[in-house]
Amino acid sequence: MATPAGDPFAEAVGEAVQTAVMATRLVMAIADAVRRQRQREQGKETELPPAEKAVTETAEDLKKLFPPDVSAALMKGADWPQMAQQLLALRQAGVDLDAFLPRVGEIAVNVRDQVAANAARVARGGTEEWVRVLRETLPAGPVREAILASPAWPGMAADMAKLDARGVDVRGLLAAAHDEGLGVDQAVARVLAAAPATASRDALTSYGPLTTGLDLPKNLDLTDRARALRQLAISPAENERYSRWVLEAMPGREREAGLMLTHRQWPLIAARMAQMESEGKSVREHLTRLLGDTSWEKGPAPQLGSRLVQAANEALRRPLGEAASRVKVSTTAARERSVTLDPTKRPAAKSAAPAEPVVAPHRTDAPAPSAKRRP
C-alpha cells in the first residue's frame, strides 16, 4: 500500500534507510580502498570489473545477504553499478562475500535504527575534523592509511558529516568498518602471497622518547613526507597550522625553525601536537620553551635540525610549570642500547585478532621518577 505523501513517519523511515545506504557506501569505499592499497603495494592493482558483469554476478548475493529495505534502496541508486563493481572486485581479490556482506548489512541496520530513533542535530563539516576522528578512533595501520590515501577520502568525510548530522555514531561505525577493512586487507594479502608486515627501519629507529604515547604504524615511512603525515592521520591543514605555531614561537629564528620543519622526523612532532590538541593541552604555550632554553644551539651545525626536533619533543612532553631536567640524555644512545624494539600492542578490536601484527602503537609514558626512594 502506498504511503501518503508528506507522512512524517514515512519520511523518517525513508531517511533512515537512505542513511543506511550512505553508511553502506562508506564501508564499501573503505573496503575497496584497502583492496587497492594492498594490491598496489605488490604492484598488482586491478581496476574494477565491467559494470554489467558486476551487476549480474552480485545482485542476487546482495538480495540474499542484505536487509530487504536497504538492498532495494541500494539497487535503485544511481551508483549501484559502481558498488556492484566494488563487490565483484573484492570477490576476485579473495574476499568471501558470503561472510563479508552479512557483517556490512548488520552495520547498515545499526545505522538505520540509530537514525530512526534520533532527532536531527546540527551538521558539522570539513575533512579536517574527520581526520581527527580517524586518528582518535582507528589505530595506525593499513585501514587508516588506505582511507586517507584514497581519492575518495573527501567524499567519505562528507558522508561522515551527513551521518553525524542524522544522529549516527560515526566513531562506532568507523570502528566496525575498520574490523571489516582488516579482513579485506588480509584476504587480499593471502591471494597476493604478501609477506607479513615487519616493522620498518623508521618505526624501529624512532622508538623511544620521540614516540612515547604515540600511535605508530609498523611500516612508518618518514622518507615520504606526505605519506608519513597520512599514516599519522595529520591533515594538510593541521600540518600547516602546527608549522605556523613553531614559527610564531621562534620569532627572529625562522632559519632554525625551518630546519626543524624540514627534518625527516617532523611528522612525529606534528603527531605529538595533534595528540595534545585532542587532550585539550595548550600546544603553543609549550612551544614557547624553545626560546626559553636554547641549549639546542650547542653542537655541530649539521645536527641542528635534529637537536631542535628533540628539544621540541621535550618541550611538548614536559608538563607546564615543571622545570627542565638538568640531566641530558642521548636518546640515540639510549635507543641503541634498548633491547625492546616492538612496542606494546593496542588492545584487540571486537572482532578476531588479525593473523599478523598490523599496528605498532607506542602508547605508554614511563612513570615520573620519585623524589625519594621507597624502603
Number of C-alpha atoms within 10 A of each C-alpha: 3 4 9 8 8 8 9 10 11 13 13 16 16 16 16 26 25 21 27 29 25 21 30 24 21 22 23 22 21 27 26 25 28 29 28 24 23 24 20 12 12 14 10 12 14 13 10 19 16 14 17 12 13 21 19 13 15 19 16 11 15 23 15 13 18 20 15 13 15 23 22 15 15 23 18 11 12 9 11 18 22 18 24 27 23 24 28 24 21 24 18 15 22 19 22 14 18 13 10 17 19 16 18 22 22 15 20 28 23 18 28 26 17 18 26 21 14 13 11 13 10 11 13 14 16 12 19 17 14 22 23 18 17 23 21 16 16 20 26 27 22 22 29 26 23 24 28 25 17 18 11 14 19 16 14 23 21 16 19 28 21 20 21 20 19 24 23 27 16 22 17 14 19 23 17 20 24 24 20 22 27 20 23 27 27 22 20 24 20 15 13 17 11 14 10 13 12 13 19 15 13 17 23 18 14 21 22 19 18 21 21 19 17 20 27 25 25 25 22 23 18 22 11 10 16 15 18 22 24 21 30 28 30 26 20 14 11 20 19 12 12 20 18 13 16 21 18 16 19 18 10 10 12 14 11 15 22 14 19 24 23 13 16 19 21 25 24 22 20 23 23 23 25 24 19 15 13 12 9 9 16 13 20 15 13 21 23 18 19 21 13 10 12 11 12 18 14 10 10 8 9 9 13 18 23 17 20 23 23 20 20 23 23 19 21 24 19 13 12 13 7 7 8 13 9 6 6 7 9 9 15 14 9 12 17 12 9 11 8 12 15 14 20 13 14 14 8 9 14 9 12 9 13 14 9 11 14 21 21 25 24 23 16 12 12 9 6 6 7 7 6 6 6 5 3
